[in-house]
Amino acid sequence: MGCEVMGPTAAFRERKEVRSFQKLRRTSSGRVLNLINLTDAATTAGTTGDKRKPAVKTLFYNAVLNYTILTKHNLRDNEHDLFVRPLHVATKIFIPFDPRRLEIGGRSFFIEEAQFKDHMRELLRLDIATGDKHVAHDIKVLEALSRSPTLDPFIITECLRADGLRVEPAFFAESYALVTKSSADVFDVFKPLIQKALGKVASPEEMTRFVDQVWNVTEATTDNLFLEALQIPRSEWANVIFAWKALIYYDLVSRGTGDRLNKVLKVLQGTTPKIRASNADLAHIGELKRELARNLYKLHDGSTVYIHNALKRLVAAIISKSGTAGASEISDSLRDMAQHISAVGMNVVLFDQVTGYFLYLYPKPTTNLVDPEDLECELSNLCEIVELRDGDVR
């Protein structure tokens, strides 16, 4: 088992991060999973002296992995050669030299890149070829996190559940209430649709048991009347049910984003830099404003329209279910969700983070107060980030 102290390795690349590592330490969002804070909290839970409160099980067996930061990273052109298949977004593991001093930097690599298992073996002494069940577990968790559209606690929990991996609810202690509410809200939407799709009279006990069976489908599930009736291949069961839950979740968290978009557009339009800017600089800033506005609108509209139409199509198919044709329509809807859920999730979170950061920088329209060079730099950066979104969804 590889819980040893990290040593130097010539094959392992050290990459400088533009972002502040200190800022990353405080970050937790759909794009960032800060395991340092979560592991500290889980470990502390077992050191209170109260034997009734044992330590919460951490996400990994490997000690170093439990003190990493994972991010969903929009790939730049110079990074594509690291992968054997085309990707827009990859999952980066940042391993700090010292988890208590992130400012001194660390090392990073992508779970999806061709040399992933080589890096795991060379840096962490984790070699799946040894047959160690703890190593196999940790690799499986990382691969599940790679497939997870975003790193929200609810999405992670459901993605790991689909792979037959369980996360103790208390591990996400800070987000526990949010995870619980999200799960309840998603289940409230999910349950009546399953009941409707069942298409027969059942007792409350039978209905509850049936819905729970569908909700808890994993890769190990071999018997499910609902999915068998839809003639969905067994290998896709866990994916389609996860995608269904995830899409409901993204729909719930995306409500009200139209108001935020309008606020950003209002601030963009009403903000002008200090008058010392040249005409050429002002013209370029104007172009960047228009570009950011167009891209944010496209990002927002593409994701929300897809979510709305996908859920509407599924609901319509379930409500009007009629024999083989109805089952086929439900099946096609679920499989389409599974195909697009990664792009939808990343675009939802990207919109939230870009607009949130912009409104943090410029909370309201200002005239002759903003430095023109700073404004131009920030707008250019945000335009580049939005351009790297995970493709359009239809």
Sequence and secondary structure as in RCSB ss.txt:
>XXXX:A:sequence
MGCEVMGPTAAFRERKEVRSFQKLRRTSSGRVLNLINLTDAATTAGTTGDKRKPAVKTLFYNAVLNYTILTKHNL
RDNEHDLFVRPLHVATKIFIPFDPRRLEIGGRSFFIEEAQFKDHMRELLRLDIATGDKHVAHDIKVLEALSRSPT
LDPFIITECLRADGLRVEPAFFAESYALVTKSSADVFDVFKPLIQKALGKVASPEEMTRFVDQVWNVTEATTDNL
FLEALQIPRSEWANVIFAWKALIYYDLVSRGTGDRLNKVLKVLQGTTPKIRASNADLAHIGELKRELARNLYKLH
DGSTVYIHNALKRLVAAIISKSGTAGASEISDSLRDMAQHISAVGMNVVLFDQVTGYFLYLYPKPTTNLVDPEDL
ECELSNLCEIVELRDGDVR
>XXXX:A:secstr
         TTS     SS HHHHHT  BTTEEEHHHHHHHHHHTT SS TTS     S SSTTGGG EEEEEE 
 GGGGGG SS  SEEEEEEEES TT GGG EEEEETTSTTHHHHHHHHH   GGG  HHHHHHHHHHHHHHHSSS
  HHHHHHHHHHTT    GGGGGGGHHHHHHHHHHHHHHHHHHHHHHH S   HHHHHHHHHHHHT  TT    H
HHHHTT  GGGHHHHHHHHHHHHHHHHHHTTHHHHHHHHHHHHHH EE TTS HHHHHHHHHHHHHHHHHHHHHH
HHHHHHHHHHHHHHHHHHHT  HHHHHHHHHHHHHHHHHHHHHHHHHHHHHHHHHHHHHHH SS  EEEE HHHH
HHHHHHHHHHHHTSS    
